[in-house]
Amino acid sequence: MDNILSVIYIMNKIILFPSVYAHVINGLLILFAFIMLCKNYSKIGILEPYKFIMLLLVFSMAVGIHGLSHLGLEKIYGYNPLNFIYK
């Protein structure tokens, strides 16, 4: 029970920061892009290699920026979403 109360306290504390909103929006956009990728796989599979590599690099940059956002949330606010799973 104490763990749940501490999580609620932390969430109420960091929900006030704009960087948290930016992080959540970034994650939702990556999820949307992944869903669109899966739905349109037949069109993406026939792309010429250069365009396919560019598409993969853009997706890689999006995931990398999202990972850096996780690092910032962990370092500055002490928030690690994996604590819900592994504690």
N, CA, C and O atoms as a Maestro MAE file, in Angstrom:
{
 s_m_m2io_version
 :::
 2.0.0
}

f_m_ct {
 s_m_title
 :::
 protein
 m_atom[348] {
  # First column is atom index #
  i_m_mmod_type
  r_m_x_coord
  r_m_y_coord
  r_m_z_coord
  i_m_residue_number
  s_m_chain_name
  s_m_pdb_residue_name
  s_m_pdb_atom_name
  i_m_atomic_number
  :::
  1 25 0.823 -1.192 0.000 1 A "MET " " N  " 7
  2 3 0.000 0.000 0.000 1 A "MET " " CA " 6
  3 2 0.869 1.259 0.000 1 A "MET " " C  " 6
  4 15 0.552 2.241 -0.670 1 A "MET " " O  " 8
  5 25 1.976 1.218 0.765 2 A "ASP " " N  " 7
  6 3 2.862 2.381 0.798 2 A "ASP " " CA " 6
  7 2 3.464 2.651 -0.571 2 A "ASP " " C  " 6
  8 15 3.660 3.805 -0.954 2 A "ASP " " O  " 8
  9 25 3.758 1.575 -1.314 3 A "ASN " " N  " 7
  10 3 4.314 1.736 -2.649 3 A "ASN " " CA " 6
  11 2 3.327 2.464 -3.572 3 A "ASN " " C  " 6
  12 15 3.724 3.329 -4.352 3 A "ASN " " O  " 8
  13 25 2.053 2.112 -3.477 4 A "ILE " " N  " 7
  14 3 1.034 2.759 -4.303 4 A "ILE " " CA " 6
  15 2 0.895 4.225 -3.922 4 A "ILE " " C  " 6
  16 15 0.759 5.080 -4.797 4 A "ILE " " O  " 8
  17 25 0.927 4.529 -2.629 5 A "LEU " " N  " 7
  18 3 0.814 5.921 -2.195 5 A "LEU " " CA " 6
  19 2 2.017 6.747 -2.646 5 A "LEU " " C  " 6
  20 15 1.868 7.908 -3.027 5 A "LEU " " O  " 8
  21 25 3.200 6.154 -2.602 6 A "SER " " N  " 7
  22 3 4.375 6.887 -3.058 6 A "SER " " CA " 6
  23 2 4.314 7.130 -4.569 6 A "SER " " C  " 6
  24 15 4.749 8.178 -5.046 6 A "SER " " O  " 8
  25 25 3.775 6.163 -5.321 7 A "VAL " " N  " 7
  26 3 3.630 6.337 -6.768 7 A "VAL " " CA " 6
  27 2 2.635 7.451 -7.052 7 A "VAL " " C  " 6
  28 15 2.878 8.282 -7.927 7 A "VAL " " O  " 8
  29 25 1.530 7.484 -6.336 8 A "ILE " " N  " 7
  30 3 0.534 8.541 -6.529 8 A "ILE " " CA " 6
  31 2 1.132 9.899 -6.194 8 A "ILE " " C  " 6
  32 15 0.868 10.877 -6.894 8 A "ILE " " O  " 8
  33 25 1.934 9.976 -5.132 9 A "TYR " " N  " 7
  34 3 2.577 11.238 -4.759 9 A "TYR " " CA " 6
  35 2 3.535 11.703 -5.850 9 A "TYR " " C  " 6
  36 15 3.544 12.880 -6.213 9 A "TYR " " O  " 8
  37 25 4.340 10.780 -6.374 10 A "ILE " " N  " 7
  38 3 5.297 11.135 -7.428 10 A "ILE " " CA " 6
  39 2 4.548 11.571 -8.679 10 A "ILE " " C  " 6
  40 15 4.930 12.556 -9.312 10 A "ILE " " O  " 8
  41 25 3.497 10.861 -9.044 11 A "MET " " N  " 7
  42 3 2.746 11.223 -10.248 11 A "MET " " CA " 6
  43 2 2.104 12.596 -10.096 11 A "MET " " C  " 6
  44 15 2.104 13.377 -11.047 11 A "MET " " O  " 8
  45 25 1.561 12.905 -8.931 12 A "ASN " " N  " 7
  46 3 0.979 14.229 -8.715 12 A "ASN " " CA " 6
  47 2 2.040 15.312 -8.754 12 A "ASN " " C  " 6
  48 15 1.759 16.442 -9.152 12 A "ASN " " O  " 8
  49 25 3.252 14.981 -8.346 13 A "LYS " " N  " 7
  50 3 4.337 15.953 -8.330 13 A "LYS " " CA " 6
  51 2 4.853 16.245 -9.736 13 A "LYS " " C  " 6
  52 15 5.069 17.410 -10.071 13 A "LYS " " O  " 8
  53 25 5.056 15.223 -10.570 14 A "ILE " " N  " 7
  54 3 5.655 15.465 -11.890 14 A "ILE " " CA " 6
  55 2 4.640 15.760 -12.970 14 A "ILE " " C  " 6
  56 15 5.028 16.188 -14.057 14 A "ILE " " O  " 8
  57 25 3.385 15.556 -12.731 15 A "ILE " " N  " 7
  58 3 2.391 15.822 -13.773 15 A "ILE " " CA " 6
  59 2 2.304 17.315 -14.062 15 A "ILE " " C  " 6
  60 15 1.700 17.710 -15.059 15 A "ILE " " O  " 8
  61 25 2.887 18.140 -13.222 16 A "LEU " " N  " 7
  62 3 2.826 19.588 -13.402 16 A "LEU " " CA " 6
  63 2 3.879 20.116 -14.371 16 A "LEU " " C  " 6
  64 15 3.838 21.296 -14.719 16 A "LEU " " O  " 8
  65 25 4.811 19.295 -14.814 17 A "PHE " " N  " 7
  66 3 5.903 19.758 -15.657 17 A "PHE " " CA " 6
  67 2 5.573 19.542 -17.137 17 A "PHE " " C  " 6
  68 15 5.102 18.472 -17.522 17 A "PHE " " O  " 8
  69 25 5.825 20.573 -17.970 18 A "PRO " " N  " 7
  70 3 5.538 20.447 -19.403 18 A "PRO " " CA " 6
  71 2 6.346 19.349 -20.098 18 A "PRO " " C  " 6
  72 15 5.882 18.778 -21.086 18 A "PRO " " O  " 8
  73 25 7.536 19.049 -19.602 19 A "SER " " N  " 7
  74 3 8.349 18.013 -20.243 19 A "SER " " CA " 6
  75 2 7.678 16.648 -20.152 19 A "SER " " C  " 6
  76 15 7.879 15.801 -21.022 19 A "SER " " O  " 8
  77 25 6.893 16.431 -19.121 20 A "VAL " " N  " 7
  78 3 6.168 15.165 -18.992 20 A "VAL " " CA " 6
  79 2 5.112 15.071 -20.093 20 A "VAL " " C  " 6
  80 15 4.938 14.019 -20.707 20 A "VAL " " O  " 8
  81 25 4.414 16.172 -20.335 21 A "TYR " " N  " 7
  82 3 3.418 16.176 -21.407 21 A "TYR " " CA " 6
  83 2 4.074 15.961 -22.769 21 A "TYR " " C  " 6
  84 15 3.557 15.215 -23.601 21 A "TYR " " O  " 8
  85 25 5.202 16.609 -22.992 22 A "ALA " " N  " 7
  86 3 5.919 16.427 -24.257 22 A "ALA " " CA " 6
  87 2 6.343 14.975 -24.428 22 A "ALA " " C  " 6
  88 15 6.265 14.425 -25.527 22 A "ALA " " O  " 8
  89 25 6.788 14.358 -23.346 23 A "HIS " " N  " 7
  90 3 7.204 12.960 -23.389 23 A "HIS " " CA " 6
  91 2 6.025 12.045 -23.727 23 A "HIS " " C  " 6
  92 15 6.159 11.138 -24.548 23 A "HIS " " O  " 8
  93 25 4.899 12.276 -23.110 24 A "VAL " " N  " 7
  94 3 3.720 11.444 -23.352 24 A "VAL " " CA " 6
  95 2 3.229 11.620 -24.793 24 A "VAL " " C  " 6
  96 15 2.889 10.642 -25.459 24 A "VAL " " O  " 8
  97 25 3.193 12.852 -25.265 25 A "ILE " " N  " 7
  98 3 2.758 13.093 -26.646 25 A "ILE " " CA " 6
  99 2 3.714 12.430 -27.623 25 A "ILE " " C  " 6
  100 15 3.285 11.842 -28.615 25 A "ILE " " O  " 8
  101 25 5.023 12.523 -27.342 26 A "ASN " " N  " 7
  102 3 6.008 11.867 -28.198 26 A "ASN " " CA " 6
  103 2 5.783 10.364 -28.230 26 A "ASN " " C  " 6
  104 15 5.850 9.757 -29.299 26 A "ASN " " O  " 8
  105 25 5.522 9.761 -27.096 27 A "GLY " " N  " 7
  106 3 5.256 8.317 -27.040 27 A "GLY " " CA " 6
  107 2 4.001 7.932 -27.805 27 A "GLY " " C  " 6
  108 15 3.976 6.905 -28.484 27 A "GLY " " O  " 8
  109 25 2.965 8.743 -27.700 28 A "LEU " " N  " 7
  110 3 1.734 8.455 -28.437 28 A "LEU " " CA " 6
  111 2 1.939 8.582 -29.942 28 A "LEU " " C  " 6
  112 15 1.395 7.792 -30.713 28 A "LEU " " O  " 8
  113 25 2.719 9.569 -30.359 29 A "LEU " " N  " 7
  114 3 2.999 9.719 -31.789 29 A "LEU " " CA " 6
  115 2 3.829 8.555 -32.331 29 A "LEU " " C  " 6
  116 15 3.608 8.106 -33.456 29 A "LEU " " O  " 8
  117 25 4.772 8.071 -31.541 30 A "ILE " " N  " 7
  118 3 5.553 6.905 -31.969 30 A "ILE " " CA " 6
  119 2 4.647 5.678 -32.066 30 A "ILE " " C  " 6
  120 15 4.766 4.893 -33.006 30 A "ILE " " O  " 8
  121 25 3.755 5.513 -31.112 31 A "LEU " " N  " 7
  122 3 2.802 4.396 -31.163 31 A "LEU " " CA " 6
  123 2 1.914 4.505 -32.400 31 A "LEU " " C  " 6
  124 15 1.677 3.505 -33.076 31 A "LEU " " O  " 8
  125 25 1.424 5.699 -32.702 32 A "PHE " " N  " 7
  126 3 0.591 5.912 -33.885 32 A "PHE " " CA " 6
  127 2 1.376 5.590 -35.159 32 A "PHE " " C  " 6
  128 15 0.856 4.945 -36.069 32 A "PHE " " O  " 8
  129 25 2.629 6.044 -35.216 33 A "ALA " " N  " 7
  130 3 3.463 5.771 -36.389 33 A "ALA " " CA " 6
  131 2 3.687 4.273 -36.559 33 A "ALA " " C  " 6
  132 15 3.675 3.767 -37.681 33 A "ALA " " O  " 8
  133 25 3.892 3.561 -35.452 34 A "PHE " " N  " 7
  134 3 4.095 2.117 -35.521 34 A "PHE " " CA " 6
  135 2 2.838 1.401 -36.000 34 A "PHE " " C  " 6
  136 15 2.917 0.458 -36.788 34 A "PHE " " O  " 8
  137 25 1.687 1.847 -35.526 35 A "ILE " " N  " 7
  138 3 0.423 1.248 -35.970 35 A "ILE " " CA " 6
  139 2 0.216 1.493 -37.464 35 A "ILE " " C  " 6
  140 15 -0.193 0.592 -38.198 35 A "ILE " " O  " 8
  141 25 0.501 2.722 -37.908 36 A "MET " " N  " 7
  142 3 0.364 3.022 -39.334 36 A "MET " " CA " 6
  143 2 1.355 2.215 -40.169 36 A "MET " " C  " 6
  144 15 1.039 1.797 -41.283 36 A "MET " " O  " 8
  145 25 2.547 1.998 -39.630 37 A "LEU " " N  " 7
  146 3 3.543 1.180 -40.317 37 A "LEU " " CA " 6
  147 2 3.034 -0.245 -40.491 37 A "LEU " " C  " 6
  148 15 3.180 -0.838 -41.560 37 A "LEU " " O  " 8
  149 25 2.439 -0.790 -39.437 38 A "CYS " " N  " 7
  150 3 1.920 -2.160 -39.512 38 A "CYS " " CA " 6
  151 2 0.733 -2.267 -40.474 38 A "CYS " " C  " 6
  152 15 0.611 -3.244 -41.212 38 A "CYS " " O  " 8
  153 25 -0.137 -1.256 -40.459 39 A "LYS " " N  " 7
  154 3 -1.311 -1.295 -41.332 39 A "LYS " " CA " 6
  155 2 -0.938 -1.136 -42.805 39 A "LYS " " C  " 6
  156 15 -1.633 -1.659 -43.677 39 A "LYS " " O  " 8
  157 25 0.144 -0.426 -43.089 40 A "ASN " " N  " 7
  158 3 0.540 -0.152 -44.474 40 A "ASN " " CA " 6
  159 2 1.825 -0.882 -44.843 40 A "ASN " " C  " 6
  160 15 2.613 -0.394 -45.653 40 A "ASN " " O  " 8
  161 25 2.031 -2.034 -44.255 41 A "TYR " " N  " 7
  162 3 3.280 -2.761 -44.489 41 A "TYR " " CA " 6
  163 2 3.449 -3.153 -45.955 41 A "TYR " " C  " 6
  164 15 4.570 -3.163 -46.465 41 A "TYR " " O  " 8
  165 25 2.362 -3.474 -46.630 42 A "SER " " N  " 7
  166 3 2.481 -3.889 -48.039 42 A "SER " " CA " 6
  167 2 3.009 -2.750 -48.909 42 A "SER " " C  " 6
  168 15 3.760 -2.994 -49.854 42 A "SER " " O  " 8
  169 25 2.631 -1.527 -48.605 43 A "LYS " " N  " 7
  170 3 3.130 -0.379 -49.361 43 A "LYS " " CA " 6
  171 2 4.566 -0.047 -48.982 43 A "LYS " " C  " 6
  172 15 5.367 0.337 -49.834 43 A "LYS " " O  " 8
  173 25 4.887 -0.196 -47.705 44 A "ILE " " N  " 7
  174 3 6.231 0.137 -47.230 44 A "ILE " " CA " 6
  175 2 7.229 -0.924 -47.686 44 A "ILE " " C  " 6
  176 15 8.390 -0.611 -47.951 44 A "ILE " " O  " 8
  177 25 6.787 -2.164 -47.778 45 A "GLY " " N  " 7
  178 3 7.673 -3.253 -48.185 45 A "GLY " " CA " 6
  179 2 8.182 -3.129 -49.609 45 A "GLY " " C  " 6
  180 15 9.222 -3.697 -49.944 45 A "GLY " " O  " 8
  181 25 7.468 -2.397 -50.452 46 A "ILE " " N  " 7
  182 3 7.908 -2.269 -51.852 46 A "ILE " " CA " 6
  183 2 8.652 -0.958 -52.113 46 A "ILE " " C  " 6
  184 15 8.922 -0.621 -53.266 46 A "ILE " " O  " 8
  185 25 8.980 -0.224 -51.064 47 A "LEU " " N  " 7
  186 3 9.766 1.004 -51.241 47 A "LEU " " CA " 6
  187 2 11.157 0.678 -51.756 47 A "LEU " " C  " 6
  188 15 11.704 -0.391 -51.485 47 A "LEU " " O  " 8
  189 25 11.711 1.606 -52.492 48 A "GLU " " N  " 7
  190 3 13.094 1.410 -52.927 48 A "GLU " " CA " 6
  191 2 14.005 1.493 -51.697 48 A "GLU " " C  " 6
  192 15 13.653 2.148 -50.716 48 A "GLU " " O  " 8
  193 25 15.156 0.844 -51.735 49 A "PRO " " N  " 7
  194 3 16.006 0.725 -50.544 49 A "PRO " " CA " 6
  195 2 16.370 2.062 -49.895 49 A "PRO " " C  " 6
  196 15 16.391 2.159 -48.668 49 A "PRO " " O  " 8
  197 25 16.655 3.090 -50.689 50 A "TYR " " N  " 7
  198 3 17.046 4.379 -50.120 50 A "TYR " " CA " 6
  199 2 15.918 4.977 -49.283 50 A "TYR " " C  " 6
  200 15 16.164 5.463 -48.179 50 A "TYR " " O  " 8
  201 25 14.693 4.948 -49.789 51 A "LYS " " N  " 7
  202 3 13.548 5.492 -49.052 51 A "LYS " " CA " 6
  203 2 13.260 4.659 -47.808 51 A "LYS " " C  " 6
  204 15 12.885 5.195 -46.765 51 A "LYS " " O  " 8
  205 25 13.437 3.350 -47.925 52 A "PHE " " N  " 7
  206 3 13.213 2.483 -46.771 52 A "PHE " " CA " 6
  207 2 14.237 2.764 -45.672 52 A "PHE " " C  " 6
  208 15 13.886 2.789 -44.492 52 A "PHE " " O  " 8
  209 25 15.487 2.973 -46.045 53 A "ILE " " N  " 7
  210 3 16.528 3.299 -45.065 53 A "ILE " " CA " 6
  211 2 16.219 4.638 -44.408 53 A "ILE " " C  " 6
  212 15 16.383 4.781 -43.196 53 A "ILE " " O  " 8
  213 25 15.775 5.621 -45.189 54 A "MET " " N  " 7
  214 3 15.420 6.928 -44.632 54 A "MET " " CA " 6
  215 2 14.261 6.800 -43.634 54 A "MET " " C  " 6
  216 15 14.265 7.438 -42.581 54 A "MET " " O  " 8
  217 25 13.288 5.982 -43.972 55 A "LEU " " N  " 7
  218 3 12.151 5.759 -43.081 55 A "LEU " " CA " 6
  219 2 12.609 5.117 -41.773 55 A "LEU " " C  " 6
  220 15 12.176 5.518 -40.693 55 A "LEU " " O  " 8
  221 25 13.486 4.120 -41.876 56 A "LEU " " N  " 7
  222 3 14.015 3.476 -40.666 56 A "LEU " " CA " 6
  223 2 14.832 4.446 -39.821 56 A "LEU " " C  " 6
  224 15 14.758 4.411 -38.593 56 A "LEU " " O  " 8
  225 25 15.605 5.304 -40.463 57 A "LEU " " N  " 7
  226 3 16.412 6.274 -39.719 57 A "LEU " " CA " 6
  227 2 15.547 7.307 -39.000 57 A "LEU " " C  " 6
  228 15 15.863 7.704 -37.879 57 A "LEU " " O  " 8
  229 25 14.474 7.739 -39.625 58 A "VAL " " N  " 7
  230 3 13.559 8.685 -38.974 58 A "VAL " " CA " 6
  231 2 12.901 8.018 -37.767 58 A "VAL " " C  " 6
  232 15 12.791 8.625 -36.702 58 A "VAL " " O  " 8
  233 25 12.464 6.773 -37.934 59 A "PHE " " N  " 7
  234 3 11.859 6.055 -36.808 59 A "PHE " " CA " 6
  235 2 12.881 5.836 -35.695 59 A "PHE " " C  " 6
  236 15 12.544 5.920 -34.514 59 A "PHE " " O  " 8
  237 25 14.123 5.556 -36.070 60 A "SER " " N  " 7
  238 3 15.188 5.375 -35.087 60 A "SER " " CA " 6
  239 2 15.444 6.662 -34.310 60 A "SER " " C  " 6
  240 15 15.653 6.627 -33.097 60 A "SER " " O  " 8
  241 25 15.428 7.784 -34.998 61 A "MET " " N  " 7
  242 3 15.617 9.064 -34.306 61 A "MET " " CA " 6
  243 2 14.469 9.340 -33.343 61 A "MET " " C  " 6
  244 15 14.694 9.837 -32.239 61 A "MET " " O  " 8
  245 25 13.246 9.026 -33.745 62 A "ALA " " N  " 7
  246 3 12.092 9.252 -32.870 62 A "ALA " " CA " 6
  247 2 12.205 8.415 -31.594 62 A "ALA " " C  " 6
  248 15 11.958 8.910 -30.495 62 A "ALA " " O  " 8
  249 25 12.577 7.160 -31.749 63 A "VAL " " N  " 7
  250 3 12.721 6.286 -30.573 63 A "VAL " " CA " 6
  251 2 13.899 6.748 -29.705 63 A "VAL " " C  " 6
  252 15 13.814 6.712 -28.477 63 A "VAL " " O  " 8
  253 25 14.992 7.178 -30.336 64 A "GLY " " N  " 7
  254 3 16.145 7.669 -29.575 64 A "GLY " " CA " 6
  255 2 15.822 8.921 -28.781 64 A "GLY " " C  " 6
  256 15 16.231 9.047 -27.627 64 A "GLY " " O  " 8
  257 25 15.092 9.847 -29.388 65 A "ILE " " N  " 7
  258 3 14.701 11.062 -28.670 65 A "ILE " " CA " 6
  259 2 13.768 10.720 -27.520 65 A "ILE " " C  " 6
  260 15 13.857 11.310 -26.444 65 A "ILE " " O  " 8
  261 25 12.878 9.772 -27.748 66 A "HIS " " N  " 7
  262 3 11.987 9.339 -26.671 66 A "HIS " " CA " 6
  263 2 12.796 8.713 -25.522 66 A "HIS " " C  " 6
  264 15 12.480 8.917 -24.350 66 A "HIS " " O  " 8
  265 25 13.833 7.958 -25.868 67 A "GLY " " N  " 7
  266 3 14.700 7.374 -24.837 67 A "GLY " " CA " 6
  267 2 15.438 8.440 -24.053 67 A "GLY " " C  " 6
  268 15 15.586 8.327 -22.836 67 A "GLY " " O  " 8
  269 25 15.903 9.474 -24.737 68 A "LEU " " N  " 7
  270 3 16.552 10.586 -24.025 68 A "LEU " " CA " 6
  271 2 15.576 11.301 -23.103 68 A "LEU " " C  " 6
  272 15 15.951 11.781 -22.033 68 A "LEU " " O  " 8
  273 25 14.340 11.366 -23.523 69 A "SER " " N  " 7
  274 3 13.316 11.957 -22.664 69 A "SER " " CA " 6
  275 2 13.128 11.118 -21.398 69 A "SER " " C  " 6
  276 15 12.945 11.664 -20.310 69 A "SER " " O  " 8
  277 25 13.174 9.790 -21.542 70 A "HIS " " N  " 7
  278 3 13.115 8.925 -20.358 70 A "HIS " " CA " 6
  279 2 14.290 9.204 -19.433 70 A "HIS " " C  " 6
  280 15 14.122 9.268 -18.215 70 A "HIS " " O  " 8
  281 25 15.464 9.368 -19.995 71 A "LEU " " N  " 7
  282 3 16.648 9.648 -19.191 71 A "LEU " " CA " 6
  283 2 16.477 10.940 -18.416 71 A "LEU " " C  " 6
  284 15 16.822 11.010 -17.237 71 A "LEU " " O  " 8
  285 25 15.946 11.965 -19.073 72 A "GLY " " N  " 7
  286 3 15.718 13.235 -18.385 72 A "GLY " " CA " 6
  287 2 14.703 13.103 -17.269 72 A "GLY " " C  " 6
  288 15 14.893 13.669 -16.192 72 A "GLY " " O  " 8
  289 25 13.626 12.365 -17.508 73 A "LEU " " N  " 7
  290 3 12.627 12.175 -16.461 73 A "LEU " " CA " 6
  291 2 13.216 11.422 -15.271 73 A "LEU " " C  " 6
  292 15 12.909 11.735 -14.121 73 A "LEU " " O  " 8
  293 25 14.057 10.433 -15.546 74 A "GLU " " N  " 7
  294 3 14.669 9.669 -14.456 74 A "GLU " " CA " 6
  295 2 15.651 10.522 -13.666 74 A "GLU " " C  " 6
  296 15 15.661 10.480 -12.436 74 A "GLU " " O  " 8
  297 25 16.470 11.290 -14.359 75 A "LYS " " N  " 7
  298 3 17.517 12.056 -13.686 75 A "LYS " " CA " 6
  299 2 16.950 13.244 -12.920 75 A "LYS " " C  " 6
  300 15 17.302 13.456 -11.760 75 A "LYS " " O  " 8
  301 25 16.083 14.016 -13.551 76 A "ILE " " N  " 7
  302 3 15.614 15.254 -12.937 76 A "ILE " " CA " 6
  303 2 14.503 15.008 -11.920 76 A "ILE " " C  " 6
  304 15 14.537 15.561 -10.820 76 A "ILE " " O  " 8
  305 25 13.527 14.187 -12.276 77 A "TYR " " N  " 7
  306 3 12.364 14.002 -11.420 77 A "TYR " " CA " 6
  307 2 12.393 12.705 -10.622 77 A "TYR " " C  " 6
  308 15 11.529 12.491 -9.770 77 A "TYR " " O  " 8
  309 25 13.355 11.845 -10.875 78 A "GLY " " N  " 7
  310 3 13.419 10.576 -10.161 78 A "GLY " " CA " 6
  311 2 12.296 9.628 -10.550 78 A "GLY " " C  " 6
  312 15 11.895 8.781 -9.751 78 A "GLY " " O  " 8
  313 25 11.785 9.761 -11.767 79 A "TYR " " N  " 7
  314 3 10.661 8.951 -12.217 79 A "TYR " " CA " 6
  315 2 11.160 7.868 -13.158 79 A "TYR " " C  " 6
  316 15 11.749 8.162 -14.198 79 A "TYR " " O  " 8
  317 25 10.925 6.625 -12.795 80 A "ASN " " N  " 7
  318 3 11.267 5.492 -13.638 80 A "ASN " " CA " 6
  319 2 10.031 4.623 -13.784 80 A "ASN " " C  " 6
  320 15 9.627 3.966 -12.825 80 A "ASN " " O  " 8
  321 25 9.418 4.603 -14.967 81 A "PRO " " N  " 7
  322 3 8.164 3.849 -15.122 81 A "PRO " " CA " 6
  323 2 8.336 2.347 -14.931 81 A "PRO " " C  " 6
  324 15 7.359 1.648 -14.661 81 A "PRO " " O  " 8
  325 25 9.547 1.842 -15.063 82 A "LEU " " N  " 7
  326 3 9.752 0.393 -14.869 82 A "LEU " " CA " 6
  327 2 9.696 -0.004 -13.403 82 A "LEU " " C  " 6
  328 15 9.633 -1.192 -13.089 82 A "LEU " " O  " 8
  329 25 9.719 0.976 -12.497 83 A "ASN " " N  " 7
  330 3 9.585 0.643 -11.073 83 A "ASN " " CA " 6
  331 2 8.234 0.017 -10.769 83 A "ASN " " C  " 6
  332 15 8.114 -0.745 -9.810 83 A "ASN " " O  " 8
  333 25 7.201 0.325 -11.576 84 A "PHE " " N  " 7
  334 3 5.892 -0.275 -11.365 84 A "PHE " " CA " 6
  335 2 5.931 -1.774 -11.611 84 A "PHE " " C  " 6
  336 15 5.176 -2.525 -10.993 84 A "PHE " " O  " 8
  337 25 6.796 -2.210 -12.502 85 A "ILE " " N  " 7
  338 3 6.866 -3.620 -12.892 85 A "ILE " " CA " 6
  339 2 7.818 -4.400 -11.984 85 A "ILE " " C  " 6
  340 15 7.508 -5.515 -11.564 85 A "ILE " " O  " 8
  341 25 8.958 -3.820 -11.688 86 A "TYR " " N  " 7
  342 3 10.019 -4.579 -11.020 86 A "TYR " " CA " 6
  343 2 10.108 -4.377 -9.518 86 A "TYR " " C  " 6
  344 15 11.014 -4.931 -8.895 86 A "TYR " " O  " 8
  345 25 9.224 -3.622 -8.911 87 A "LYS " " N  " 7
  346 3 9.277 -3.490 -7.454 87 A "LYS " " CA " 6
  347 2 8.333 -4.418 -6.766 87 A "LYS " " C  " 6
  348 15 8.260 -4.427 -5.537 87 A "LYS " " O  " 8
  :::
 }
 m_bond[347] {
  # First column is bond index #
  i_m_from
  i_m_to
  i_m_order
  :::
  1 1 2 1
  2 2 3 1
  3 3 4 2
  4 3 5 1
  5 5 6 1
  6 6 7 1
  7 7 8 2
  8 7 9 1
  9 9 10 1
  10 10 11 1
  11 11 12 2
  12 11 13 1
  13 13 14 1
  14 14 15 1
  15 15 16 2
  16 15 17 1
  17 17 18 1
  18 18 19 1
  19 19 20 2
  20 19 21 1
  21 21 22 1
  22 22 23 1
  23 23 24 2
  24 23 25 1
  25 25 26 1
  26 26 27 1
  27 27 28 2
  28 27 29 1
  29 29 30 1
  30 30 31 1
  31 31 32 2
  32 31 33 1
  33 33 34 1
  34 34 35 1
  35 35 36 2
  36 35 37 1
  37 37 38 1
  38 38 39 1
  39 39 40 2
  40 39 41 1
  41 41 42 1
  42 42 43 1
  43 43 44 2
  44 43 45 1
  45 45 46 1
  46 46 47 1
  47 47 48 2
  48 47 49 1
  49 49 50 1
  50 50 51 1
  51 51 52 2
  52 51 53 1
  53 53 54 1
  54 54 55 1
  55 55 56 2
  56 55 57 1
  57 57 58 1
  58 58 59 1
  59 59 60 2
  60 59 61 1
  61 61 62 1
  62 62 63 1
  63 63 64 2
  64 63 65 1
  65 65 66 1
  66 66 67 1
  67 67 68 2
  68 67 69 1
  69 69 70 1
  70 70 71 1
  71 71 72 2
  72 71 73 1
  73 73 74 1
  74 74 75 1
  75 75 76 2
  76 75 77 1
  77 77 78 1
  78 78 79 1
  79 79 80 2
  80 79 81 1
  81 81 82 1
  82 82 83 1
  83 83 84 2
  84 83 85 1
  85 85 86 1
  86 86 87 1
  87 87 88 2
  88 87 89 1
  89 89 90 1
  90 90 91 1
  91 91 92 2
  92 91 93 1
  93 93 94 1
  94 94 95 1
  95 95 96 2
  96 95 97 1
  97 97 98 1
  98 98 99 1
  99 99 100 2
  100 99 101 1
  101 101 102 1
  102 102 103 1
  103 103 104 2
  104 103 105 1
  105 105 106 1
  106 106 107 1
  107 107 108 2
  108 107 109 1
  109 109 110 1
  110 110 111 1
  111 111 112 2
  112 111 113 1
  113 113 114 1
  114 114 115 1
  115 115 116 2
  116 115 117 1
  117 117 118 1
  118 118 119 1
  119 119 120 2
  120 119 121 1
  121 121 122 1
  122 122 123 1
  123 123 124 2
  124 123 125 1
  125 125 126 1
  126 126 127 1
  127 127 128 2
  128 127 129 1
  129 129 130 1
  130 130 131 1
  131 131 132 2
  132 131 133 1
  133 133 134 1
  134 134 135 1
  135 135 136 2
  136 135 137 1
  137 137 138 1
  138 138 139 1
  139 139 140 2
  140 139 141 1
  141 141 142 1
  142 142 143 1
  143 143 144 2
  144 143 145 1
  145 145 146 1
  146 146 147 1
  147 147 148 2
  148 147 149 1
  149 149 150 1
  150 150 151 1
  151 151 152 2
  152 151 153 1
  153 153 154 1
  154 154 155 1
  155 155 156 2
  156 155 157 1
  157 157 158 1
  158 158 159 1
  159 159 160 2
  160 159 161 1
  161 161 162 1
  162 162 163 1
  163 163 164 2
  164 163 165 1
  165 165 166 1
  166 166 167 1
  167 167 168 2
  168 167 169 1
  169 169 170 1
  170 170 171 1
  171 171 172 2
  172 171 173 1
  173 173 174 1
  174 174 175 1
  175 175 176 2
  176 175 177 1
  177 177 178 1
  178 178 179 1
  179 179 180 2
  180 179 181 1
  181 181 182 1
  182 182 183 1
  183 183 184 2
  184 183 185 1
  185 185 186 1
  186 186 187 1
  187 187 188 2
  188 187 189 1
  189 189 190 1
  190 190 191 1
  191 191 192 2
  192 191 193 1
  193 193 194 1
  194 194 195 1
  195 195 196 2
  196 195 197 1
  197 197 198 1
  198 198 199 1
  199 199 200 2
  200 199 201 1
  201 201 202 1
  202 202 203 1
  203 203 204 2
  204 203 205 1
  205 205 206 1
  206 206 207 1
  207 207 208 2
  208 207 209 1
  209 209 210 1
  210 210 211 1
  211 211 212 2
  212 211 213 1
  213 213 214 1
  214 214 215 1
  215 215 216 2
  216 215 217 1
  217 217 218 1
  218 218 219 1
  219 219 220 2
  220 219 221 1
  221 221 222 1
  222 222 223 1
  223 223 224 2
  224 223 225 1
  225 225 226 1
  226 226 227 1
  227 227 228 2
  228 227 229 1
  229 229 230 1
  230 230 231 1
  231 231 232 2
  232 231 233 1
  233 233 234 1
  234 234 235 1
  235 235 236 2
  236 235 237 1
  237 237 238 1
  238 238 239 1
  239 239 240 2
  240 239 241 1
  241 241 242 1
  242 242 243 1
  243 243 244 2
  244 243 245 1
  245 245 246 1
  246 246 247 1
  247 247 248 2
  248 247 249 1
  249 249 250 1
  250 250 251 1
  251 251 252 2
  252 251 253 1
  253 253 254 1
  254 254 255 1
  255 255 256 2
  256 255 257 1
  257 257 258 1
  258 258 259 1
  259 259 260 2
  260 259 261 1
  261 261 262 1
  262 262 263 1
  263 263 264 2
  264 263 265 1
  265 265 266 1
  266 266 267 1
  267 267 268 2
  268 267 269 1
  269 269 270 1
  270 270 271 1
  271 271 272 2
  272 271 273 1
  273 273 274 1
  274 274 275 1
  275 275 276 2
  276 275 277 1
  277 277 278 1
  278 278 279 1
  279 279 280 2
  280 279 281 1
  281 281 282 1
  282 282 283 1
  283 283 284 2
  284 283 285 1
  285 285 286 1
  286 286 287 1
  287 287 288 2
  288 287 289 1
  289 289 290 1
  290 290 291 1
  291 291 292 2
  292 291 293 1
  293 293 294 1
  294 294 295 1
  295 295 296 2
  296 295 297 1
  297 297 298 1
  298 298 299 1
  299 299 300 2
  300 299 301 1
  301 301 302 1
  302 302 303 1
  303 303 304 2
  304 303 305 1
  305 305 306 1
  306 306 307 1
  307 307 308 2
  308 307 309 1
  309 309 310 1
  310 310 311 1
  311 311 312 2
  312 311 313 1
  313 313 314 1
  314 314 315 1
  315 315 316 2
  316 315 317 1
  317 317 318 1
  318 318 319 1
  319 319 320 2
  320 319 321 1
  321 321 322 1
  322 322 323 1
  323 323 324 2
  324 323 325 1
  325 325 326 1
  326 326 327 1
  327 327 328 2
  328 327 329 1
  329 329 330 1
  330 330 331 1
  331 331 332 2
  332 331 333 1
  333 333 334 1
  334 334 335 1
  335 335 336 2
  336 335 337 1
  337 337 338 1
  338 338 339 1
  339 339 340 2
  340 339 341 1
  341 341 342 1
  342 342 343 1
  343 343 344 2
  344 343 345 1
  345 345 346 1
  346 346 347 1
  347 347 348 2
  :::
 }
}
